[in-house]
């Protein structure tokens, strides 16, 4: 999309300079607003035309049966799908009885701007009706970070060249008609009329609808209040019935006159509270927002984002597209998690219904590392949600004949919703991904209460699964057989390297934490014998290695499989999962997404530098990147090994995944993990940041030639560390005075204080032969545009 002439490259804005109806589905995702609790897709104010209507509440979903041609023991029986809740952003306009519809008449100007500093979506449109009446429409939309139940719209229509009568209809609409989409299994299931009406209300400028989901019984209330500014003769009315509530303002405008409507919308839901209680909940939220006022809400939003950007911004010199993209990515990662408050962070955030609104391991492995540095409260909240779902995870483990907890591959409310068990049930690595996120949060933030109340239980129950899932062979080695790692093209394999290494770290961390908090561990039934068993399994963990090739195996026997015939695979046959049977993929050397390469990033101390280089070259030639999760991991390891041009190319793919709609499914929602991966590449890749097992935070920076300067701030042991890099120099300083911070630069210990920055030389790494990729799957070379 960003390469379209209507989209400009700006450091703090995403601007669409003209309307193109064929891009509406993608732009609705790009311009989506959310706070982690409420999500509004970037639909046009008038609702039509549209690609996919979308208003979402975190945790509001419907259940439906998962049908099987041949059922089997342990197959999940129900699926969960995010519900398109009541649309509160809808504002229709009539100009002299002519509907304001951009498919008719003449659009003289249309511009939308997402301002990343203020969190506002602005729109300006000049339109001439088929009858020749010209109006100028301006709107501003916001979903509040400070008042999580509130979203709002200001909508203004101005007469341009002659006297016109205008009618503005502000609506709440439930059970909108949804488009039918087929052909891609990644697209969300479509449900008809999931909301049952319980109450409708309209009086003066106040509207309210209350509905309940049919299957899950979740009660959803939405209320709206309005302020009208315009000619004294402006008339208003309101009405409601079932699925619709409407407030109408009618006025006659002379040229240059305007009619302005400010709409405050409050959302609330509950699976337990009564109708009066949920009704009162949204009315109270609306009262608070009305007291704050429209201008006050905008000031709160700007102050919130000023604080966020003060500690999270990444500055790049030399690649304007990446500068825009990393801020776009950080903004949407914040939107996905800021106010989720012990609810799941879906793979698409609240920007679309792709993947049915499910949360995957993407959250812990790609999104939470960014939030740990930028918004740590959101991380603690996301991990407490995992803790809340432990009863379902324990039940699932017991069903599978295992101890501890088996967290779901995909879910909204904690139940396993993957109907394809090789890619779902067998992907036990999600347990270790959660544990990894817990450990990272503790290292970075040092939250003692979280450690006692949440971390101990999560690490204990995840460790118990590994000990019961694995076994010792006759030589004493510990194996995890029949599992699926991150690479879904190699399912149900023995000793997946990523899973084994992550489980090993999980077991060790659980034993350490149980010994540090004996009372909490004892309350969970942990004793010395159990922790000794965890340490024994970790020490004996088998890590498959091919001595003949000199590389680690992605899983036992993988390097002995028949290679995939990449030369005979035409470009239109990608992604392979949509064009080839899984049986063929599972028995060949072809990798969907970074697996062992990701393990080298997250568990880097298990590999020597030479092993990393050989492993990377081997698996680079097999990885087709049929997943948006791959490019950022490949970029990070390419940077560490010294393939800086290649790392920059992969950075472009991760960063522009949605802005350029690289996988042709941005219409379903943004790829939040790939957006988070942009930050990971810049900080962990070019910044070389690693959290070491011995408690140190290490930096080994290296910039590609076209990026001349990189600045970022990260949290390290609760302190805000500023890092500034050029191709030859690294500077480290603290954002404020306080206790000194110890870090390492290329292994050299440094003490950083709030005074003079510590400055060190950046050594150049030895050049290595460039690795090759599968035919036709090379990343696009970065052609860095000049600054506008």
N, C-alpha and C positions, 0 to 999 in steps of 0.2 A: 504493500500500500504506500509506504513512504516514498517509493520510487515513482509514484504517480505524480504528474505535474501539479495536482491539486494539494499535495502534501509537502510541506516545507520542512527543512531541517533547522530547528531552533533549539537553543540550549535548555530552555525552561518551558517550552510549550509544544503541544502537538496541534498543528493547525491544518484544517481542511478548508481550502480556499474556494472550493466549488462543490456542488452536490452532484454525485454520480449514483444513481439509483442502484446500479449493479454492484456497488461497493457497500451498500447499506448494511448487509449482514456482518461484514468485517468491522465497519466503523462503529457499529453498535457495541461490539466487544471492546474496541480500543477506547471508546468514550464512556465506558461503563463507570459508574461511581458506586462506592461501597465504603463501609466502615468495619466490615467483618461481621456485622449483625444484619444490616440491610444492604441489599444490592439492587441497583437500578441499571439495567442495560441502557446504552446510549441511544434509545429510540428517539425519533423526532417527537417534539412535544405533542403534536396532533395525533400521534399513534400510528398513522398510516401516511405513506407506505412504510412497510417495515420488512425486516428479514426474519427476526425472531423476537416477539415480545418477551420481556423478562423483568419480573420483580421478585426478589428472593429474600427469604429470611433464613438465617443460619439455623439449621436444625429442623426446619419445617419440610417434611417429606411425606411420601405415601409409600405403603408397602404393596407388593403385588406378587403373585406366585411366580416361581421360576420353573417353567415346564421343561421336562426331559423326555426324549424319546425312549431312553432306557435309564431309569433312575438307579442309583446305587447308594449304599450305606454312606452316610456322612455328607452327601451332597447338600448344599444349602437349599432350603425350601422356599425362601422368600427373597425378593429383591427390594431395594429401596431406591426411590427416585425423587429428586428435588421437585418441589411444587412451585409452579408459577403463581404466586400469591396475588392479592388484590393490587391492581395497578393504581398508584397514587400520583403518578407524574403526568397523567393524561390531561391535556388542555386543548380543546377544539376551538376553532375560530370560524365564524361566518362573516363575510364581507358583502354587505347588501344582498343577503340571502344566498351568497355563493360560498360553498365550503372552501376553506383554505386548504388546498390539496396540491402539492407540488408536481403532481402528474398532469395537471391541467393549467391553463393560463401560461404565464411567462415568468420564469425566475430570472430576475435581473441581477441579483446578488445573493449568494448563500455562503456563509462562513461559520464554522464551528471551531472553537479553541478550547482545548483542555489545558488549563494553567496549573502546572505542577507545584508552584509555590503556594497558591491559594486554595487548591483543591476544588476549583470551580470550573464548570463547563459553561462556556458562553456561546451564544448563537445569535447571528444577525442575518436577517433575510429581507430582501425587497422583492415583492411579488405583485404582478399585475394579473388581475382576474380575467377570465374570458370576456367579461363585460367591460373591461378596460379600467377598473378601479385599482389603483396602486396603493399598497400599504407597506410599511416597514415594521417588521417584527423583531423584537429583541427578547432574549430569555437568558436567565442564569439559573443553573441547577446546582444543588449541593446535597450531599449526604454527610451529616455532621459527625465529626470525630469526637466532639466533646459531649454531645447529647445523643447517645447511641440509638435512641428510638426515633430520631427526627431526620427527615429529609425535607427539602423545600425547593420551590420553584418561584422565580419572579418572571412574569410574562407581560410584555408590553407591546401594544399595537398602536401605530401612529399613522394617521392619514397623510399622504404625501402630496397629492396634486389636486384633490377635490374632496368635497364633503361626502362622507360615507357613514353608513350605519353598520356598527360592528356588534357581534354577539360573541362573548367568550364563555365557553362551557367548560368548567373545571369538574372533573369526574373522578370517582372511585369506581373501578370496574373489576369484578371478579369473574373467573372462568372465561377469560379471553379465548377466542378461537385461535388455535395454534397451527402452524404449518406442518404438513406431513413431510417427513424426511426419511429416506430409506437408502440402503446401499452401503453404509459405513457402520460397522458394529460399535464404533467409538461414540456415535451420536446418541444422545439421550433418548430413552423411551418416551413416547408421547402419550399423555393421559388426557382424556376428555372430562371436563367438568369435575375436577377433584374436590371442589369446595362446596359444601352444603350450607345454604344461607340459614342463619339463626336470628339475625336482627339487622334492620336497616333504619336509618335515622337521618333526617334533614330538617334543620330549623335555622332560619336566618343564614348566616355564613358558615354554619357548622354542619359537617357531614360525618357519618359513621356507618361502617359495615362490620358485621361480625359473622364469621363462617367457621365451619369445622371440617377437617379432612375426613373423608368417608371411612378409610381403613384405620389410620393411626389415631383418629380422634383428637387431633391437635386443634385447639381453638385459636383462631387468628382474628385479631381486631385491628381495624385501620380507621383513623379519624383524621379529618382535615378541617382547617380553619382558614379564612380568607380575609384579606384586607384589599379594598378597592380604592384606587386613586384615579380620578378622572373628572370629566365635566359634571357639574352639579345635577344635571338631568339624568345621570346614569341610574338605571333601575336594576334591581337584583331580585332573584328568586331562588328557591331550592326545592328539591324533590328527591325521593328515594323509593326503590322497589327492588327487593330481592338481591340481585347481583350488581345493582347500579345505584349510586348516589350522585346527584348533580347540583352544582351551584352555577347559576347563570348571571352574567353581568351584561347589560345592553346599554349602548350609548351611541350618540351621534357625534362624530368628530369632524371638525373643520380642518383644513390643511394645516399641518404642524401640531395639531392637538393629539394627545395620546391617552389611552386607557391602560392602566397598569393594574395587574393582579398579583398579589403576593400570597402564596399558598404554602402553609405549613402542614406537613403530614406526619402523623405519629403511628408507629407500628408496634404491636405487641402480640405475643403468643404464649400459650402454655398447654401442656398436656394434662395438667392437674387442676388449675384454677377454674372457678365458675365463670359463667358469662358475665355477671355483674363485676366480678373482680378484674377480668381482662378488659372489660369496657372502661372501668375506672383507671386501669393502668395507662391506657392510651390517652384518656382525657387528662390525666395528671401530666403526662409527658407533653401534651399539647399546651397545657397551661404554662408549664415552665418555659417552653419555647416562645410562647406569645409574650411572656414577661421579658425574656431576653431580647426579643424583637429581631426582625430580619437583619438589620445592620449589626446587632450584637452577635448574632450567630456567625456572620461573616468575619467579624473581628476575632471571635473565638477560634474559628477555623484557621485563620492566618497565623494566630499565635501558636496554635498546636503544631502547624507545619513548620513554622520558623524554628521551633525547638527541635523538631525531628530532623530537618535538613542541617541544623547546626551540628548534629552529632552523627549524621549518616551520609552526607553528600560526598560524592566522588567527582573529582575534577580531572578532566583529561585534556591535554593539548596535543593536537595532531590528527584527531579523528572526530569531526563534529557529529557524524551519525552515531557513533558509539556514545559520545557525551549525552546526546538527547536520549538514546536508548537506555542507558544505565539509570538515568533519572526517571524515565518512564517506568522502567522495571521496578525500581525501589518504591515508587509511588503505588504501583499496583500490588506489590508484596505487602506494603503497609496496609492498603485497603483490604487485602485478604484476611489479615490477622489482627488488626489493631483492637477491635472490639468483639472478637469472636467469643471471648469470655466463657471458656470451658465448653466450647463446641468445636467440631471438626473444622479444619481449614481445607476446603476441597481443592482438587487439582486445578480447577478453573476459577478458584475463588468464588465470588458471587457475580461473575461476568457473563455466565451462560450456563446452559444445561448439559454441556458435554460431559461424557462419562457419568451421566445421571446425577451429577452433583456429588460424586463420591470423593472421599479422602483416600489417598494411597500412601505408600512409603515416601513418595515425593516430598511430602510435608517435612518429615523429620530429616531427610538427607540433604535437601536442597533449600527449602524455604526457611526452616528454623535456624540454620547457621547464620543467615542474613539477619533475621529478627533478633538473634541472640546479641548481636552487636548493635542493631539499630533500635529495637523495641523489645527489650528482654521481658517485660511483663507479659507480652503476648506469647512468648515461649513458655513461660511457667503455666499460663492458662491452657495452652494447647496440650501440654503434657499432663496437666490435671484432668483434661478431658480423657486422655488415654487411661488414666487411673480410674476414672468413673466407669469406663467400659470394661474394667477387669472382670466383673462377674460373667459377662458374655464370653470373654476370652478364656477364662478358666473352664467354662462349660464346653467351649469348642475344643479345648485341649483334652478334656476328659472324653469327649465323643470320639476323638482320634486316638484314644488310648495313651495319652501323654500326661505328664505332670505339668504344673505351672499354668502358664497362659499361652494361648495361640492367638495372637492378634490377627485381625482380618486383613486380607489383601486389599479389599475395597469395601467401603462402608460409609454410612452417614451417622448411624446411631450405635455402632458397635457390633452388629451382626455381620458375619461373612456374607457378602452379596455376589461373589464371583461364582458363576455357574460352570466355569471351566476349571476344574481342580488342578491340572498341571501348572497353570499359570497363576492360580489362586492359592488353594490350600497348601500346595507344595512350596510356595514362596515364603518359607518360614523366616527368611532374612529380615522381614519387617520387624520381628522381635528385636533383633540386634540393632536395627536402624533407630528404633525408639530408645534403646539403651544408650546408643551413641549420642543421641540428642540430649539425653539426661546428663550424661557425663560432661558434655561440652558446656551445657548451661551452668553446671556447678563450677567447672574450672573458670569460666569467664566471669560469672556473677557472684560466686561465693554465697549462695542463698542457704543459710543454715536451716531455716525452718522448712524450706522446700526439700532439702536433703533428708530430713527426718520424716516428714509427713508424706512425701510423694516418691522421692527417688528410691528409698530403700525398698518399698513395696514393688515398684516397677522393675527394678534390677533383680530382685529375688525371684519374682515370678517368671521373668524372661530367662534367667539362668536355669531355673528348674526345667524349662522346656528342653533346652539344649542337652542337659544331662540325661533326660529320659529319651530324647530322640536319637542320640548317638550311642555308639558302642565301641568297646576296645577290641582290637583284633588279637590274634595269638602273640603278636610281637609287642603288644601294649599300646599300639597307636590308636588314637581316638578318631572315629569316622562319623560323618553325617551323610548318610546315604539317601538317595531318592528325593532330592530337593531341587528347587528351581531358584537360580540366582537372578540378578538383575536382567540378564540376557534371556528374554522369553523365547528365543529361538533354540535354546538348549535346555529343555525342561526335564525334570525328574532325573537328575544326574547325581552321581556319587561325588562327594567331597568337592562341591563347588568352592573354589578358592575364596571368593568374596564372602560367602556365607561362613566358611570355616574361620577365616580371620576375624570377621566381625563378631562371631559367636565367642571366639577365644577372648577378645577384649571384653565382651559382655560378662563372661564367666569370672574373669579376673576382677572387674570393677564391682561385681556383685559381692564377691568374697571380701574385698577391701571394705566396702560400705557396711556389710553385715558385721564385720569385726569392729568397725568404728562406732556402730550404733547397736550394741548387743541387745538392749532392751527392745528396740523396735524389731530387730531381727527375731528375737525369741518369741515375740507376739505373733509372728508369722510362722512359727514352728521351725526356725532355722537353728541348727546346732553345729558344733565343730566338725562333726563327721560330714555333714552336708557341704559346708564350705571347703573342706579338704577335698571332697569329691569334685567340686567345681575347679579347684586349682589343678588337680590331677588331670582332669579332662583338658583344660586349657594347655598345660605343658605338653600333653601327648597329642595335641591336635595334628592331624595329618594334613600336610600341604603338598599337593601333587606337583611333581617336577619332571620334565622330560630331559633326561641327561643327554640324549643324542642331539636334541635341538638346542639345548641350553636355555630353555624357557620354562616358566611355570605353566602348568596346564590350567585352563579355565575351570575344568573339572576333570576327574580321573578319566583318562583315556581320550580326552577331547582331541589332542593333537594327532591321534591315530585315525580319526574319522576322515571320510572322503571329503576333499575340499569342494566347496560350492563352485559351480561353473559361472563365474561372474561375467566372463566375456560373452557368454551366450544368453545373458539375462538383459533384455531390452529395458530402457529407462521407464517405459510405461508400466512395467511389471512391479515397480516399487510403489508402496511398501509391499514386501514379499508376503506378509501374512494375509493380504487381501487377494493374492494371486496364486499361492502355492499351498499345498496341504501341510499342516504342521508336521505330519509324519516325515515328510521330505526334509523339512527344516531341521527337525530334531536330530537327525542322524548325519548331518553334514557340518563341515567347518564354515559356519556363517554366523555372524554376531549381529543381533538387532541393535544393541546399544552397549556402551562401555560397561564392562563387567569386571574383569580382572584389572583393567586400567583404572576403574573407579576404586578398586581395592588398593591399588598402589598409592592413590591419593589419601584415602581415609586411614590406611594402615601402612603408611610409608616406611615405618621403621622395620617392617618385616622383610624389606628388600634392600639389596645393595644398589648403588648407582648404576652399575653395569647391568644388573638384572632388570632394573627399570627400563633401561634403554633397549635391551634385547626384547623384553616382553612387549614394550610399546610398539616396536617395529613389527613384531609378529602379528599382534592383534589389530594393528592399524590396517593391515592388508586384508582383514576378514570382516571389518565392522562397516555395516551399510547405513547406520544411523536412521533406521526406520522408527526411531523414537526421538522426541524432542529433548530427552534427558541425556543424550549422548554427547553433543557437541561441547558442552561446558566441561565435562570430565576430561574429554580428549584434549581440550585446550589447556587445562590446568597441567596435565602431565606433559604435554608438548612443551610448555613453557619451562617446566622443571628440568626436562632433559636437555633443552637448548634449541628446540625447533620453534623459534620465536615467530617466524613468518607464518608457519602453520598454526601456531596458537592464536595469532591475530585473525587468521581466516576463520577458525572455529569460533572465536569470540564473536565475530560478525554474525555467524549463523545463530548462535544462542541469543544474542542481543536483539536481532531483527526477526526472530521467529514469528512474531505477530505483526509488527509494523510492516513487514513485507509479506506476511501470510505465506511463509515458506512451505508449510505442510498442507496448505489449502483447506484448513479447518478452523481458522480463527473465528469463523462465523459462529461456532459452538461455544466460544469463550476463550479467554487467553490462556496461554501455557505458563502458569505462575512459576513452576519450577525452573523453566528455561529463563524466564525473566530474572529470577533469583540467581541463576547460574551466571548471568552477566557480572554481577557483583563478585561472585566466587572466582571467576576467571581473573578479574582485575586485582582482587585482594590476595587470593591464595595462589593464583597463577603468576601474574606479573609482579605481585608483591611478595610472593613466596612465603606467605604466612602459614605456619603449622603449629598445632598444639602438640607438644611432645609428651610422651608417657612419663617423663621425669618432672613434669610440671612447668617446664619452660615454654615460652612462646618464641618461636624462631621466625626469622625473616631471611629470605634469600632472594632479593629482588632482581629482576631482569626485564628490561623493556624491549619490545620490538622496535625496529628502526623508525617506523612512522609515528609512533607515540613518543613525543619529546618530553612530556612531563605527566606525572600521575600523582594525585594527592587524595588521601582518604583518611578517615578516622575510624578506629576500631576500639571496642572495649576489651581490655586485658586486665584480668583480675580486678574488675570493678572500676578501672581507671580508663579515661578517654585518651588513647594514644594517637597522635597525629603522625602520619607517615607521608613524606614527600620524596618523590623519586625522579631522577633523570637517568640517562643511559650510563652515567658514570658515578653518581653520588646519591646516597640515601641519607635523609635527615629524619630523626626521631625526636618528638617533643611531646609533652603532656599538655592537654587543653587547659589545665588549671594547676594551681599550686596544691601541694599535699605530699603525701608519702611518695618516695621515689619508687620507680618501677624497674624491675630487672627483666631484660629481654636478651635475645641473642641475634646477632647479625652474622650470617655465614659461620655460625658456631662460636663467634667471639662474644662473651658476656658484655652487656652494656648496662649502665645505670642511667635511667632517664629521669630528669626532674622537670619542674615547671619553669626552669630558667633557660639557659642556653641549649639549643638543640644539640643532640649528639649526631655527628656527621661522620659517615664512613664511605669508603670507596666501594663501588660495585664492580666486582671482577667479571671479566668476560668468560663465559663458559666455552669449553672446547667445541668446535663444530663437529657434527656427526652427519653421516649420510642421511639425506632426506628419506623418510619412509614413504612407501607407496600405499595407495588406497585401492579398494576394489574398482574395477573399470567403471567409469561413469559416476562414481560416488565421491569424487574429490570435493572438498568444500570450495565454495566460490572464493576467488582471490579478492582480498580487500583492495579496492581501488578507492583510496581515501579522497573524498571530495574536498575542495578548498572551502575555507570558512566563508559563509555567505556574507 
